[in-house]
């Protein structure tokens, strides 16, 4: 470890040498930054320096104290460790070794309320905290991720050069900018992951329809998705799905068909749905995508139910195959618009509640490269918010309004055919239900208010007198005392 001399001064330290941490270090090294690598298991530092980092300017830390001693001031330390208590433990161990003004960066998938807490706590002690979303997987970390930093604003000038240098670029612009205060960075990453859940589920439903209703082979489906990727659906997830479908195992058969149909999850989709419920935002598609994964995990129950519960006798589409594939493409596009619209609705509401100044167009640009949901589509989102920064819903932007109107007939055709064939399309269906609900000037919620007032004296407003809460004695013997009003 000759490079690890006492005189070396690193620009930044990174704790956590799993593959994401190693790749980010090598990315930083490629861009001219000296990185000090540290892992709780010191042997892992040695192995990294002797193998992946051999011949680079990367140096190692034998202990936290050793690592801190090799850093330029203000010290910049990035954590890429498991979310939760491990982050707090490292922060607690680092603080006695640091000076006021030093910067701790959490680059893991932390829950954004934890980042709010950590930011406030560290600022009270004189330190700076950054909670940054990192998206793009192993490949993104190595060659250019999407980075979403937020927290102590005073930290940004000290990390901006490093973050924007290593991030992906879209039209020459870095897919990284300051998101906002406190936990804003991890919040935006959480919503990104929620949209990712929605995108993945929508693509799976398109796959399900082509496979089951149209009886298409994996090779045929791969060719269709490759074609879709040349148009308005161009995206990383469509691209990799086409690759997956044409990938054959050693026996020449599609590998994807051999994979057990139970989807895992790490929690960020669930957090997004919970945040939406807390904020009163109808994030129906992302929540449905989470529930679809939950349903998939009930494999043994589903196998038993399949023996006992029947559906339509024929699950094959009898119409024109090529035409139905185009209907599926349009349904996918329209549903994708709804997914992003709901995600941006949630960001707008939470930003308002937390008094964060989120730049919606800037966020769309950050997602245009490096991240899992990168797509040509995001350029239109940026244009929409550049044109109207106070846009209440993406669906009301001229571009997206026109796109949905163009897709609407196909969207309804796909959902109705899926119902008739007994093929579940939870995300397609809930996206369409949201669209129909959002475009309705009247919904039957007046009946809910009447029911609530009948059994619980919860009161209601009249159309003619909004803001005035009234209770009716519906039975004649319920009395006239109203419950306190509340909103869910």
HELIX and SHEET records of a PDB file:
HELIX    1   1 UNK A   19  UNK A   30  1                                  12    
HELIX    2   2 UNK A   42  UNK A   50  1                                   9    
HELIX    3   3 UNK A   64  UNK A   69  1                                   6    
HELIX    4   4 UNK A   85  UNK A   95  1                                  11    
HELIX    5   5 UNK A  112  UNK A  124  1                                  13    
HELIX    6   6 UNK A  137  UNK A  143  1                                   7    
HELIX    7   7 UNK A  153  UNK A  155  5                                   3    
HELIX    8   8 UNK A  156  UNK A  166  1                                  11    
HELIX    9   9 UNK A  184  UNK A  208  1                                  25    
HELIX   10  10 UNK A  209  UNK A  213  3                                   5    
HELIX   11  11 UNK A  218  UNK A  228  1                                  11    
HELIX   12  12 UNK A  236  UNK A  245  1                                  10    
HELIX   13  13 UNK A  255  UNK A  258  5                                   4    
HELIX   14  14 UNK A  268  UNK A  279  1                                  12    
HELIX   15  15 UNK A  284  UNK A  296  1                                  13    
HELIX   16  16 UNK A  299  UNK A  308  1                                  10    
HELIX   17  17 UNK A  321  UNK A  354  1                                  34    
HELIX   18  18 UNK A  360  UNK A  366  1                                   7    
HELIX   19  19 UNK A  377  UNK A  387  1                                  11    
HELIX   20  20 UNK A  394  UNK A  396  5                                   3    
HELIX   21  21 UNK A  398  UNK A  421  1                                  24    
HELIX   22  22 UNK A  426  UNK A  438  1                                  13    
HELIX   23  23 UNK A  445  UNK A  456  1                                  12    
SHEET    1   A 8 UNK A  59  UNK A  60  0                                        
SHEET    2   A 8 UNK A  35  UNK A  38  1                                        
SHEET    3   A 8 UNK A  12  UNK A  15  1                                        
SHEET    4   A 8 UNK A  76  UNK A  79  1                                        
SHEET    5   A 8 UNK A 103  UNK A 106  1                                        
SHEET    6   A 8 UNK A 128  UNK A 135  1                                        
SHEET    7   A 8 UNK A 146  UNK A 151 -1                                        
SHEET    8   A 8 UNK A 180  UNK A 181  1                                        
SHEET    1   B 2 UNK A 169  UNK A 170  0                                        
SHEET    2   B 2 UNK A 173  UNK A 174 -1                                        
SHEET    1   C 2 UNK A 460  UNK A 462  0                                        
SHEET    2   C 2 UNK A 465  UNK A 470 -1                                        
END                                                                             
